[in-house]
Amino acid sequence: MSFSPDVLTLKNVSATYSEDSLGGRMVLTDVDFSLKHEAGMAVLTGPNGSGKTTILRVITGELPVASGNVFLAGREISSEPTHKRSGLGCLFQRAMDGMCGSLTVEENLCLMLTNGPPSPVRPLVCEKRRKQLLTRAAEIAGPVGRQDGVLKKLANHFGKYPNEFSGGEAQQLCLLALMVQEPGPVLVLADEPTLNLDKSNRELCLEMLVKLAKKTTVLVATHDRDLIGLAHCVMKVEEGRIAGND
């Protein structure tokens, strides 16, 4: 029988924000949890400043661990730089933060579909590959969205740049890219993905998150009660610690 490691394990992880002459301020203390290697949605919830987003930042490598270990699908990644942590997908609180401002929305989508973060120095995909990627996006977007489909709605904005895009539309674009990547991420991290969205965009993003969670593991930091209700695992974060699981 083959062994399938947990998709994510944090083992006694502590992290510190440095503060110039005052030394470090501990923001995570002995965080310890695992997520099974299966599709589904897990949630980190707790008051503002409790450490939810900080846990996500430790997983992506934006914040180094002071002690402890982070494992992704059995691979120890604590010492790996952010750009080498393959298998991770990210949905930012502000989707525009995950896009390259000098590229159009269509170019950003094509780059996201190549399973890597957009970058102004990366070459754009060729015209044939771009059409293949957008065709695949259209195939999956139609059933997910409303009658006219997510991609049809977004297509009217493909020539725009991220700063011309609404927050809800940008969030849908990033979700769409995560859903159609091949190979797809083994773990998607989402930081307050429905925050500040109007009712229509929020409902559509919830639909897309549920569909994404049917094919991969999604770890969400959120206060959204609807998202919490959809999760198979809820972890409460208090003062930089996991205070309990539901």
Backbone hydrogen bonds in HBPLUS format (Angstrom, degrees):
<---DONOR---> <-ACCEPTOR-->    atom                        ^
c    i                          cat <-CA-CA->   ^        H-A-AA   ^      H-
h    n   atom  resd res      DA  || num        DHA   H-A  angle D-A-AA Bond
n    s   type  num  typ     dist DA aas  dist angle  dist       angle   num
A0007-VAL N   A0035-LEU O   2.92 MM  28  5.79 124.8  2.23 146.8 162.5     1
A0073-ALA N   A0007-VAL O   2.82 MM  66  4.19 153.8  1.88 110.0 118.0     2
A0035-LEU N   A0008-LEU O   2.83 MM  27  5.21 153.0  1.90 151.0 156.0     3
A0009-THR N   A0071-PHE O   2.94 MM  62  4.99 151.6  2.02 143.9 146.3     4
A0071-PHE N   A0009-THR O   2.81 MM  62  4.99 163.3  1.84 152.4 157.1     5
A0010-LEU N   A0033-PHE O   2.87 MM  23  5.41 167.6  1.89 165.9 170.2     6
A0033-PHE N   A0010-LEU O   2.97 MM  23  5.41 144.0  2.10 137.2 148.0     7
A0011-LYS N   A0069-ASN O   2.87 MM  58  5.18 173.9  1.87 159.4 161.3     8
A0069-ASN N   A0011-LYS O   3.08 MM  58  5.18 154.9  2.15 136.5 144.3     9
A0013-VAL N   A0031-VAL O   2.93 MM  18  4.84 163.8  1.96 138.4 133.7    10
A0031-VAL N   A0013-VAL O   2.82 MM  18  4.84 167.6  1.84 137.7 133.7    11
A0014-SER N   A0067-SER O   2.97 MM  53  5.26 159.5  2.01 141.2 142.2    12
A0066-ALA N   A0014-SER O   2.71 MM  52  5.45 159.0  1.76 142.0 147.3    13
A0067-SER N   A0014-SER O   3.33 MM  53  5.26 152.8  2.41 134.5 132.0    14
A0015-ALA N   A0028-LEU O   3.10 MM  13  4.98 149.6  2.20 119.8 123.7    15
A0027-VAL N   A0015-ALA O   2.87 MM  12  5.79 165.9  1.89 149.7 154.5    16
A0028-LEU N   A0015-ALA O   3.28 MM  13  4.98 159.3  2.33 136.8 134.3    17
A0017-TYR N   A0025-ARG O   3.00 MM   8  5.28 162.8  2.03 148.4 145.2    18
A0025-ARG N   A0017-TYR O   2.84 MM   8  5.28 163.6  1.87 149.6 154.8    19
A0019-GLU N   A0023-GLY O   3.02 MM   4  5.35 129.5  2.29 122.3 136.5    20
A0022-LEU N   A0019-GLU O   2.77 MM   3  5.44 144.0  1.90 158.2 156.4    21
A0029-THR N   A0240-GLY O   2.90 MM 211  5.70 165.6  1.92 149.0 146.1    22
A0038-GLU N   A0036-LYS O   2.87 MM   2  5.65 129.4  2.12 109.7  94.1    23
A0040-GLY N   A0216-THR O   3.21 MM 176  6.42 161.6  2.24 129.5 124.8    24
A0218-VAL N   A0040-GLY O   2.90 MM 178  6.25 159.9  1.94 162.5 168.3    25
A0232-HIS N   A0041-MET O   2.82 MM 191  5.89 152.1  1.90 160.6 167.6    26
A0042-ALA N   A0218-VAL O   2.82 MM 176  6.16 167.0  1.83 167.4 171.8    27
A0220-VAL N   A0042-ALA O   2.86 MM 178  6.25 164.6  1.88 154.5 157.8    28
A0043-VAL N   A0233-CYS O   2.81 MM 190  6.22 155.7  1.87 155.4 163.7    29
A0235-MET N   A0043-VAL O   2.76 MM 192  6.05 171.5  1.76 164.7 167.3    30
A0044-LEU N   A0220-VAL O   2.67 MM 176  6.00 160.4  1.70 158.7 162.0    31
A0222-THR N   A0044-LEU O   3.05 MM 178  6.41 157.6  2.10 164.4 170.2    32
A0045-THR N   A0235-MET O   2.95 MM 190  6.26 164.2  1.97 158.1 161.9    33
A0237-VAL N   A0045-THR O   2.75 MM 192  5.95 163.0  1.78 163.0 168.4    34
A0050-SER N   A0047-PRO O   3.08 MM   3  5.54 144.1  2.21 142.1 139.1    35
A0240-GLY N   A0050-SER O   2.69 MM 190  5.55 152.7  1.77 153.7 157.6    36
A0055-ILE N   A0051-GLY O   3.00 MM   4  6.17 147.8  2.10 147.3 153.5    37
A0056-LEU N   A0052-LYS O   3.38 MM   4  6.83 154.7  2.45 144.9 150.9    38
A0057-ARG N   A0053-THR O   2.92 MM   4  6.25 153.3  2.00 149.0 157.0    39
A0058-VAL N   A0054-THR O   2.96 MM   4  6.23 144.0  2.09 146.1 155.2    40
A0059-ILE N   A0055-ILE O   3.12 MM   4  6.43 153.7  2.19 145.9 152.7    41
A0060-THR N   A0056-LEU O   3.01 MM   4  6.34 155.5  2.07 152.0 158.3    42
A0061-GLY N   A0057-ARG O   3.03 MM   4  6.01 127.5  2.32 131.9 144.9    43
A0062-GLU N   A0057-ARG O   2.96 MM   5  5.09 118.4  2.35 151.3 157.8    44
A0063-LEU N   A0057-ARG O   3.21 MM   6  5.47 160.4  2.25 118.7 117.1    45
A0061-GLY N   A0058-VAL O   3.25 MM   3  5.04 133.5  2.48  90.0 102.7    46
A0077-ILE N   A0070-VAL O   2.85 MM   7  5.77 163.5  1.88 157.5 163.2    47
A0072-LEU N   A0075-ARG O   2.80 MM   3  5.10 158.6  1.84 145.8 146.3    48
A0075-ARG N   A0072-LEU O   2.95 MM   3  5.10 166.2  1.97 113.6 117.0    49
A0080-GLU N   A0077-ILE O   2.98 MM   3  5.10 154.3  2.05 108.7 117.0    50
A0084-LYS N   A0081-PRO O   3.02 MM   3  5.60 156.9  2.07 118.5 125.9    51
A0085-ARG N   A0082-THR O   3.15 MM   3  5.51 168.8  2.16 116.1 119.3    52
A0086-SER N   A0084-LYS O   2.87 MM   2  5.55 133.8  2.09 105.8  92.0    53
A0186-VAL N   A0087-GLY O   2.84 MM  99  5.17 134.7  2.04 124.6 137.6    54
A0187-LEU N   A0087-GLY O   3.21 MM 100  6.48 153.6  2.28 170.4 169.0    55
A0089-GLY N   A0187-LEU O   2.85 MM  98  6.20 149.0  1.95 152.6 157.5    56
A0189-LEU N   A0089-GLY O   2.78 MM 100  6.17 160.3  1.82 156.2 157.6    57
A0091-LEU N   A0189-LEU O   2.75 MM  98  6.11 153.8  1.81 164.2 167.0    58
A0191-ASP N   A0091-LEU O   3.04 MM 100  6.42 160.2  2.08 174.2 178.0    59
A0097-ASP N   A0094-ARG O   2.81 MM   3  5.68 156.1  1.86 128.4 135.0    60
A0098-GLY N   A0095-ALA O   2.92 MM   3  5.64 161.6  1.95 121.0 126.7    61
A0099-MET N   A0096-MET O   3.00 MM   3  5.16 164.7  2.03 114.1 115.6    62
A0103-LEU N   A0100-CYS O   3.17 MM   3  5.74 168.3  2.18 120.6 123.5    63
A0108-ASN N   A0104-THR O   2.87 MM   4  6.14 155.1  1.93 150.8 158.3    64
A0105-VAL N   A0160-LYS O   2.76 MM  55  5.82 144.8  1.88 163.0 166.5    65
A0109-LEU N   A0105-VAL O   2.88 MM   4  6.13 157.6  1.93 150.8 156.7    66
A0106-GLU N   A0158-PHE O   3.07 MM  52  4.75 158.4  2.12 138.8 132.0    67
A0110-CYS N   A0106-GLU O   2.99 MM   4  6.25 164.6  2.01 152.2 155.7    68
A0111-LEU N   A0107-GLU O   3.04 MM   4  6.22 156.7  2.09 145.2 151.5    69
A0112-MET N   A0108-ASN O   2.88 MM   4  6.11 156.1  1.94 150.3 157.2    70
A0113-LEU N   A0109-LEU O   2.94 MM   4  6.17 147.2  2.05 148.5 157.6    71
A0114-THR N   A0111-LEU O   3.12 MM   3  5.27 152.1  2.20 101.5 110.1    72
A0115-ASN N   A0112-MET O   3.14 MM   3  5.63 148.9  2.24 116.5 118.2    73
A0122-ARG N   A0119-SER O   3.16 MM   3  5.42 158.2  2.21 109.0 115.4    74
A0130-ARG N   A0126-CYS O   2.86 MM   4  6.10 155.5  1.92 155.4 163.3    75
A0131-LYS N   A0127-GLU O   3.07 MM   4  6.30 157.8  2.12 148.2 152.7    76
A0132-GLN N   A0128-LYS O   3.10 MM   4  6.39 153.5  2.17 144.8 152.3    77
A0133-LEU N   A0129-ARG O   2.93 MM   4  6.17 160.0  1.97 152.3 157.2    78
A0134-LEU N   A0130-ARG O   2.94 MM   4  6.15 162.7  1.97 152.4 157.0    79
A0135-THR N   A0131-LYS O   2.92 MM   4  6.00 146.8  2.03 142.5 151.4    80
A0136-ARG N   A0132-GLN O   3.06 MM   4  6.29 158.9  2.10 146.9 151.9    81
A0137-ALA N   A0133-LEU O   2.94 MM   4  6.19 153.4  2.01 144.6 152.7    82
A0138-ALA N   A0134-LEU O   2.94 MM   4  6.10 150.7  2.03 139.7 147.1    83
A0139-GLU N   A0135-THR O   3.02 MM   4  6.30 151.3  2.11 146.5 153.9    84
A0140-ILE N   A0136-ARG O   3.27 MM   4  6.57 153.4  2.35 148.7 153.7    85
A0141-ALA N   A0137-ALA O   2.85 MM   4  5.87 148.6  1.95 147.5 157.6    86
A0142-GLY N   A0138-ALA O   3.24 MM   4  6.13 164.4  2.27 147.5 148.4    87
A0144-VAL N   A0141-ALA O   3.14 MM   3  5.20 122.9  2.49  98.5 113.5    88
A0145-GLY N   A0141-ALA O   2.99 MM   4  6.03 166.3  2.01 166.2 167.2    89
A0149-GLY N   A0146-ARG O   2.83 MM   3  5.19 149.5  1.92 113.2 123.4    90
A0153-LYS N   A0149-GLY O   3.27 MM   4  6.50 157.2  2.33 146.1 151.8    91
A0154-LEU N   A0150-VAL O   2.91 MM   4  6.20 159.6  1.95 153.4 159.8    92
A0155-ALA N   A0151-LEU O   2.67 MM   4  5.71 142.8  1.81 149.4 159.7    93
A0157-HIS N   A0154-LEU O   2.75 MM   3  5.44 162.5  1.78 124.4 130.6    94
A0158-PHE N   A0155-ALA O   3.34 MM   3  5.12 172.0  2.35 103.4 105.8    95
A0160-LYS N   A0157-HIS O   2.92 MM   3  5.38 160.9  1.96 118.2 124.5    96
A0164-GLU N   A0161-TYR O   2.76 MM   3  5.51 164.2  1.78 131.7 137.2    97
A0165-PHE N   A0162-PRO O   3.08 MM   3  5.15 165.4  2.11 110.5 114.6    98
A0170-ALA N   A0166-SER O   2.97 MM   4  6.19 159.7  2.01 153.7 159.5    99
A0171-GLN N   A0167-GLY O   2.99 MM   4  6.18 153.1  2.07 145.3 152.6   100
A0172-GLN N   A0168-GLY O   3.03 MM   4  6.29 155.7  2.09 147.2 153.3   101
A0173-LEU N   A0169-GLU O   2.97 MM   4  6.21 154.8  2.04 146.8 153.8   102
A0174-CYS N   A0170-ALA O   3.04 MM   4  6.32 161.4  2.07 151.2 154.7   103
A0175-LEU N   A0171-GLN O   2.99 MM   4  6.20 158.6  2.03 148.1 154.3   104
A0176-LEU N   A0172-GLN O   2.84 MM   4  5.99 159.5  1.89 149.8 155.7   105
A0177-ALA N   A0173-LEU O   3.02 MM   4  6.29 157.8  2.07 148.4 153.7   106
A0178-LEU N   A0174-CYS O   3.06 MM   4  6.32 157.9  2.11 146.9 152.4   107
A0179-MET N   A0175-LEU O   2.98 MM   4  6.19 147.2  2.09 147.7 156.9   108
A0180-VAL N   A0176-LEU O   3.23 MM   4  6.46 138.7  2.41 147.3 156.5   109
A0188-VAL N   A0217-THR O   2.89 MM  29  6.29 159.1  1.93 156.9 163.9   110
A0219-LEU N   A0188-VAL O   2.79 MM  31  6.16 166.0  1.81 171.3 175.9   111
A0190-ALA N   A0219-LEU O   2.90 MM  29  6.21 161.7  1.93 155.2 156.5   112
A0221-ALA N   A0190-ALA O   2.88 MM  31  6.32 159.3  1.92 164.4 171.1   113
A0192-GLU N   A0221-ALA O   2.70 MM  29  5.59 155.5  1.75 159.1 167.1   114
A0195-LEU N   A0192-GLU O   3.20 MM   3  5.44 167.9  2.21 114.9 118.2   115
A0202-ARG N   A0198-ASP O   2.83 MM   4  5.86 159.0  1.87 161.0 168.2   116
A0203-GLU N   A0199-LYS O   2.98 MM   4  6.12 163.0  2.01 150.2 154.0   117
A0204-LEU N   A0200-SER O   3.12 MM   4  6.35 158.4  2.16 147.6 153.6   118
A0205-CYS N   A0201-ASN O   2.92 MM   4  6.09 159.2  1.96 148.5 154.2   119
A0206-LEU N   A0202-ARG O   2.91 MM   4  6.14 151.9  1.99 148.7 156.7   120
A0207-GLU N   A0203-GLU O   3.05 MM   4  6.32 157.4  2.11 145.0 150.4   121
A0208-MET N   A0204-LEU O   3.02 MM   4  6.32 158.6  2.07 148.4 154.0   122
A0209-LEU N   A0205-CYS O   2.87 MM   4  6.07 153.6  1.94 147.7 154.8   123
A0210-VAL N   A0206-LEU O   3.00 MM   4  6.22 159.4  2.04 151.3 156.3   124
A0211-LYS N   A0207-GLU O   3.06 MM   4  6.36 157.3  2.12 147.3 153.4   125
A0212-LEU N   A0208-MET O   2.87 MM   4  6.08 156.7  1.92 147.1 154.0   126
A0213-ALA N   A0209-LEU O   2.88 MM   4  6.08 152.8  1.96 147.6 154.8   127
A0214-LYS N   A0211-LYS O   3.14 MM   3  5.27 153.7  2.21 101.6 109.7   128
A0215-LYS N   A0212-LEU O   3.08 MM   3  5.68 164.7  2.10 116.4 121.3   129
A0216-THR N   A0212-LEU O   3.22 MM   4  6.44 133.2  2.45 146.8 159.9   130
A0228-ILE N   A0224-ASP O   2.98 MM   4  6.27 161.8  2.02 153.4 159.2   131
A0229-GLY N   A0225-ARG O   2.89 MM   4  6.03 149.3  1.99 140.6 148.7   132
A0230-LEU N   A0226-ASP O   3.17 MM   4  6.43 127.9  2.45 136.8 149.6   133
A0230-LEU N   A0227-LEU O   3.05 MM   3  5.12 137.5  2.23  98.7 110.8   134
A0231-ALA N   A0228-ILE O   3.28 MM   3  5.36 151.4  2.37 101.6 109.8   135
A0246-ASP N   A0234-VAL O   2.77 MM  12  5.07 146.4  1.88 146.1 156.2   136
A0236-LYS N   A0244-GLY O   2.84 MM   8  5.30 165.9  1.86 158.3 163.0   137
A0243-ALA N   A0236-LYS O   2.63 MM   7  5.35 152.3  1.70 152.9 160.7   138
A0238-GLU N   A0241-ARG O   2.91 MM   3  5.41 158.8  1.95 154.5 160.6   139
A0241-ARG N   A0238-GLU O   3.04 MM   3  5.41 144.6  2.17 112.1 122.4   140
